[in-house]
Amino acid sequence: MTDMMRLIEPLIPALRRYARALLRNPTDADDLVQDCLEKAVSRWHQRQADGDARTWLFAIVHNLAVTQMRQRARRGTHMPIEDTAEANLAVAPTQESGLRHRDLMTALDALPEEQRSVLLLVTVEGLSYAETAQVLAIPTGTVMSRLSRARDRMIQLMDGAEAAVPAKRPLLRRVK
């Protein structure tokens, strides 16, 4: 039990950060991490002893989040206004950093889920390509491809080039 706690406890902040980035709702993200931890504790004996606990936990969070998003897409979201916290009804500040943050989140939301997950795991959580491939159960080449497309799309969206053709990278020429 102490071995399990020693491995899991330091990863909780990173799991919460990833869950919040995926779900965009702190309450739902905390519930997701709680579900992940419950599943990890109850299935600790199923974990590969030589496997990395970090990638295993991120895989659990990712799979639970995908399941939740699919369920919400089918059901739709519903929350009575009486149950909504007043802070959730507040207007965002008008400062430039707030606008940049909003634009970043909007651009991130515009990405397909596959690209968003890869981008968040590699850039925010600092997982290697191999670890990300293991978490998402996809080949490493697919991780690199999705990451490249996600970065290009984020640049387009952040620059306001929504309808523009993807930025062409300069071709290398040989000079003799």
C-alpha positions in Angstrom: 0.0 0.0 0.0 2.8 2.4 0.8 4.5 1.6 -2.5 1.3 2.4 -4.3 0.8 5.7 -2.4 4.5 6.6 -3.0 4.1 6.2 -6.8 0.6 7.7 -7.2 0.6 10.7 -4.8 3.2 12.9 -6.7 1.3 12.4 -9.9 -2.1 13.8 -8.7 -1.4 17.4 -9.6 -0.4 16.4 -13.2 -3.5 14.2 -13.5 -5.7 17.1 -12.3 -4.0 19.5 -14.8 -4.5 17.0 -17.7 -8.1 16.3 -16.7 -8.9 20.1 -16.4 -7.4 20.7 -19.9 -9.5 17.9 -21.3 -12.8 18.6 -19.7 -12.7 22.4 -19.2 -14.6 22.1 -15.9 -12.7 22.0 -12.6 -15.5 20.0 -10.8 -15.8 17.4 -13.5 -12.0 17.2 -13.7 -11.7 16.5 -10.0 -14.4 13.9 -10.3 -12.5 12.3 -13.2 -9.2 12.2 -11.2 -11.1 10.7 -8.3 -12.6 8.0 -10.6 -9.1 7.4 -12.0 -7.6 7.0 -8.5 -10.4 4.7 -7.4 -9.8 2.5 -10.5 -6.0 2.6 -10.0 -6.3 1.5 -6.4 -8.8 -1.2 -7.0 -6.8 -2.5 -10.0 -3.3 -2.0 -8.7 -2.7 -5.7 -8.9 -3.4 -5.7 -12.6 -0.7 -3.1 -13.3 2.5 -4.4 -14.9 5.1 -4.4 -12.2 7.9 -3.2 -14.6 5.5 -0.7 -16.2 5.5 3.0 -15.6 2.8 4.1 -13.1 2.7 7.6 -14.7 1.7 6.4 -18.2 -0.7 3.9 -16.7 -2.5 6.6 -14.7 -2.6 9.0 -17.7 -4.1 6.2 -19.8 -6.8 5.6 -17.2 -7.6 9.4 -17.1 -7.6 9.6 -20.8 -9.9 6.6 -21.3 -12.3 7.8 -18.6 -12.4 11.3 -20.1 -13.1 9.9 -23.6 -15.9 7.8 -22.2 -17.4 10.8 -20.4 -17.2 13.1 -23.5 -18.9 10.5 -25.6 -21.7 10.1 -23.0 -22.1 13.9 -22.8 -22.3 14.1 -26.6 -25.1 11.6 -26.6 -27.0 13.0 -23.6 -26.2 16.7 -23.8 -25.3 18.8 -20.8 -27.9 20.0 -18.3 -27.4 22.1 -15.2 -30.1 24.1 -13.6 -29.1 27.7 -13.1 -29.9 27.5 -9.4 -27.1 24.9 -9.0 -24.5 27.0 -10.8 -22.0 28.8 -8.7 -22.0 32.5 -9.0 -18.3 32.5 -10.0 -19.2 30.5 -13.1 -21.6 33.2 -14.2 -19.1 36.0 -13.9 -17.7 37.8 -16.9 -14.1 37.2 -17.8 -11.7 40.1 -17.3 -10.9 42.3 -20.3 -7.1 42.3 -19.8 -4.9 41.2 -22.7 -3.7 38.1 -20.9 -7.3 37.0 -20.3 -8.0 37.4 -24.0 -4.9 35.5 -25.0 -5.9 32.7 -22.6 -9.5 32.6 -24.0 -8.1 32.5 -27.6 -5.8 29.7 -26.6 -8.6 27.7 -25.0 -10.8 28.3 -28.0 -8.1 27.2 -30.4 -7.4 24.1 -28.2 -11.2 23.3 -28.2 -11.2 23.6 -32.0 -8.7 20.8 -32.4 -10.0 17.2 -32.9 -9.8 15.2 -29.7 -7.0 13.0 -31.0 -4.7 16.0 -31.7 -5.7 17.7 -28.5 -4.8 14.7 -26.3 -1.4 14.3 -28.0 -0.6 18.0 -27.7 -1.5 18.2 -24.0 0.4 15.0 -23.1 3.5 16.0 -24.9 3.6 19.8 -24.3 1.9 20.3 -21.0 2.6 17.0 -19.2 6.0 16.5 -20.7 5.5 12.9 -21.7 7.9 11.5 -24.4 6.5 10.4 -27.7 6.8 6.8 -26.7 5.0 7.4 -23.4 2.2 9.3 -25.2 1.9 6.5 -27.7 1.6 4.0 -24.8 -1.0 6.2 -23.0 -3.1 6.5 -26.1 -2.4 3.0 -27.4 -1.3 4.3 -30.8 2.0 4.0 -32.8 4.8 6.5 -32.1 4.6 7.7 -35.7 1.0 8.6 -35.2 1.8 10.6 -32.1 4.4 12.6 -34.1 2.0 13.1 -37.0 -0.9 14.2 -34.8 1.4 16.5 -32.8 2.7 18.2 -36.0 -0.8 18.7 -37.3 -2.0 20.0 -33.9 0.9 22.5 -33.7 0.2 23.7 -37.2 -3.5 24.1 -36.6 -2.9 26.0 -33.3 -0.6 28.4 -35.0 -3.2 29.0 -37.7 -6.0 29.5 -35.1 -3.9 31.7 -32.8 -2.8 33.9 -35.8 -6.4 34.3 -36.9 -5.8 32.5 -40.2 -8.9 30.4 -39.8 -9.7 30.4 -43.5 -6.1 30.7 -44.8 -4.1 28.0 -46.4 -1.7 26.4 -43.9 1.5 28.3 -43.6 4.0 27.0 -46.1 7.4 26.2 -44.6 10.3 27.5 -46.6 11.8 25.0 -48.9 15.5 24.3 -48.5 17.5 25.1 -51.6 20.9 24.0 -52.4 23.3 26.8 -53.2 26.6 26.0 -55.0 
